């Protein structure tokens, strides 16, 4: 059991046959034959098998060498941009939980982590379903009972994350009793983010008022009331129309009453405790609120981790002491329903921040995991740096095309499913069952069909019965 270079020393024998027979040969894949392990997301060098997390089993049979039932692992050393797609109920959120389980500190040692150094993570939880990561599945919950049976079949033990932190905005239900309050500091929001948040053009009278106000208040940790006070002072606006100022003030005053903004709000630096999973439960918020919070998180992560690694590299180059301040070397930002926070067709505070994050975040040790049920609705620039994809069942052709276009390797040309010949990759995606996906990465010659393992923590994303 667990990753091993010894024959027969692997996870439970879950698969002995498959209805999926791929005709395309898999000519390149990171495979350790003794122990039957396939590694995605990195190249294996000099027998280094550290920092691997267990994600499932190869589900396909094929011509030539078959990898059916081999254990599938994901490398965590390389900063990833992972893109997960699929319809509701196909397994997207489940994948996010599997990945977070792998990279986080667990309550009990588990073979699903192979010499893993725990990684700090921040989850943008748009549906409030990831708080269950802190608990093992319970037999009294019908859906958890099914999960426990699956864990036995896979030869895995229930587990939980060690002390995850759950944050909820003011006014949201508190059912754990341990939630921290999530508020945003107005001083952490840029003028461009305020414009997008308030649905105003940057180069407009309202955009000018916002920019001038933020500049005037810069350098201080101010409240939303300070912004309203500055905009409302006629002496600051000898030429600007009162109607333009009112258009902003009325919207901001609505947000003042929500309590979401406070000078005593969350500092992103406070989330960066090594190996800790931070869950931001945002279901009760409006989509623009979720987008703004995501933007502030992503932009500050880029700044903090960028500065950290710059100092570390400089110290190494000049052989001078490096004085650590507790900032972790790596952080994973995980976003569920990513099309909500960075849509293609609407102004979004998070869009620019996430584009910068994916294009320049690798040198800062930043990874991004995105899940969406609407691939065609997610800003394409954010997907420009994707290096690993998990494609679950999709129905609409526009979403299938968008998902296929981002697979970082070849798709499959021919596959037999239950005796039926399929020659269109879109049709292959349509026949997948829940938990099955085509995994594509740069280190493999084509997409590979994988069965995702069961969660070891309680899964909160099931549908009510």
C-alpha positions, 0 to 999 in steps of 0.5 A, spaced: 500 500 500 502 507 498 507 509 493 512 503 492 517 501 487 515 494 489 511 489 485 504 488 488 505 493 493 500 498 492 492 500 493 486 496 493 485 492 487 479 496 485 479 495 478 480 489 474 476 490 467 474 497 464 468 498 459 473 503 456 478 501 451 482 506 448 485 505 441 491 510 441 497 508 444 500 511 450 507 512 448 509 517 453 507 517 461 511 517 467 510 510 469 514 506 475 512 499 473 514 496 480 508 498 484 504 500 478 504 508 479 503 513 474 505 520 476 502 526 473 504 534 473 512 533 473 517 529 470 521 523 475 528 524 475 533 520 479 528 516 483 525 522 487 518 520 488 517 525 494 511 530 494 506 526 490 499 525 492 494 519 490 488 521 486 486 515 483 487 509 478 488 509 471 481 507 468 482 505 461 485 499 457 489 500 451 493 497 445 500 495 447 502 496 454 495 497 458 496 501 465 489 499 467 488 499 475 495 503 476 495 508 481 495 515 479 499 520 483 500 528 482 506 531 483 506 538 488 513 541 487 511 544 480 507 550 481 501 548 477 495 551 474 490 546 474 483 546 470 477 542 472 471 541 468 464 538 468 457 538 469 453 538 476 454 532 480 460 529 475 466 530 480 469 537 480 468 539 487 470 532 489 476 533 485 478 539 489 477 536 496 481 530 493 487 535 491 486 539 498 487 532 502 493 531 499 497 537 500 494 539 507 496 537 514 492 531 516 490 528 523 493 522 521 498 519 517 496 517 510 499 513 504 495 518 500 501 522 501 508 520 499 513 524 503 509 530 502 511 537 505 504 540 507 502 546 503 498 552 505 491 553 501 486 558 500 479 555 498 474 560 495 468 556 497 462 559 493 457 553 495 459 552 503 461 545 502 468 544 504 468 545 511 467 538 512 474 537 510 475 538 517 471 531 519 472 524 517 465 521 514 460 519 519 456 512 518 450 516 520 450 520 514 447 516 508 452 519 503 457 518 508 456 511 509 456 510 501 463 513 502 466 509 507 464 503 504 468 505 498 474 507 502 474 500 504 474 497 497 480 502 496 483 500 502 483 507 505 482 509 512 477 515 513 481 522 515 480 529 516 485 535 515 488 538 522 485 544 524 483 547 517 480 554 518 473 556 516 471 564 515 464 566 514 462 573 512 458 578 517 450 575 517 452 568 514 450 562 518 455 559 523 453 552 524 460 550 527 461 555 532 469 555 530 468 560 524 472 566 524 469 573 521 471 574 514 471 582 512 475 586 507 479 592 509 477 597 504 485 600 504 487 593 500 482 594 494 485 598 488 481 603 484 481 598 478 477 593 483 473 598 486 471 600 479 469 593 477 466 592 483 461 598 482 460 596 475 464 603 473 468 604 467 475 606 469 476 612 464 469 615 466 467 621 471 465 615 476 472 612 475 476 618 476 472 620 482 474 613 485 481 613 483 482 620 486 479 618 492 483 612 493 489 616 492 488 621 497 486 616 502 492 612 500 497 610 506 492 609 511 488 603 513 481 607 512 474 605 513 468 605 508 465 611 511 472 615 510 471 614 502 464 616 503 466 622 507 471 624 502 467 623 496 461 627 499 466 633 501 464 638 496 471 642 497 474 636 494 470 636 487 470 643 484 469 641 477 465 634 478 458 633 477 454 631 484 450 626 480 457 622 478 459 622 486 452 620 488 452 614 483 458 611 487 456 614 494 449 610 494 452 604 492 457 604 497 453 606 503 449 599 501 455 595 502 457 599 508 451 596 512 453 589 510 459 590 515 463 586 509 468 592 509 472 594 515 479 597 517 480 591 522 478 586 516 482 580 514 490 581 512 492 576 507 498 575 511 494 572 516 492 566 512 499 564 510 500 559 516 504 553 513 500 547 511 494 550 513 487 550 509 483 556 509 476 555 507 472 562 505 465 560 505 462 565 501 455 562 499 451 568 502 455 573 498 453 576 491 457 574 485 461 581 485 463 580 492 466 573 491 469 576 485 472 582 489 474 577 495 478 573 490 481 579 487 484 581 494 486 574 495 490 573 489 493 580 488 496 580 495 498 573 495 502 575 488 505 581 492 507 577 499 510 571 496 513 574 490 517 579 495 518 573 500 522 569 494 525 575 491 529 576 498 530 568 499 533 568 492 538 574 493 540 571 500 542 565 496 545 568 490 550 573 495 551 567 500 548 572 506 543 570 511 536 569 510 531 571 515 524 568 515 518 571 517 514 565 517 511 566 510 511 559 506 514 557 500 508 555 496 501 557 496 495 553 493 489 558 491 483 553 490 477 556 486 470 552 486 465 555 480 470 559 477 466 562 472 462 566 478 468 570 480 471 571 473 466 571 467 467 572 460 462 577 459 461 581 465 466 586 468 469 582 474 474 585 480 478 578 480 479 578 472 486 582 472 488 579 478 488 572 476 491 573 469 497 576 473 497 570 478 497 565 472 502 569 468 507 570 473 505 566 479 510 560 478 516 564 480 513 566 487 511 559 488 503 560 487 499 554 484 492 555 482 486 550 481 480 552 478 473 548 477 467 550 473 461 547 470 461 552 464 468 552 461 465 557 455 463 562 461 470 563 464 475 568 462 480 565 457 486 569 459 486 566 465 486 559 462 492 561 458 497 558 463 494 551 464 498 545 465 494 540 467 486 538 466 481 534 469 475 533 464 469 530 467 462 529 463 460 535 459 453 536 455 453 542 451 458 543 445 460 550 447 463 547 454 466 541 451 470 545 445 472 550 451 474 544 455 478 540 450 482 547 447 485 547 454 487 540 455 495 541 454 496 534 450 493 530 445 486 528 446 484 521 444 482 519 437 478 513 438 475 509 444 471 503 445 465 504 450 462 498 452 463 495 445 461 502 441 466 505 437 467 513 439 471 517 434 469 524 437 472 526 443 466 530 445 462 524 445 467 520 449 467 526 455 459 525 454 459 518 456 463 519 463 460 517 469 461 521 476 468 521 478 471 519 471 475 524 468 480 525 462 487 527 465 491 531 461 498 534 462 505 536 459 508 530 461 504 525 457 503 524 450 495 524 450 490 525 455 489 519 460 482 516 463 482 516 470 478 514 476 478 519 482 479 516 488 474 516 494 475 522 499 478 520 506 474 526 509 467 527 509 464 530 502 459 536 503 457 536 496 452 531 495 445 532 493 440 532 498 435 526 498 
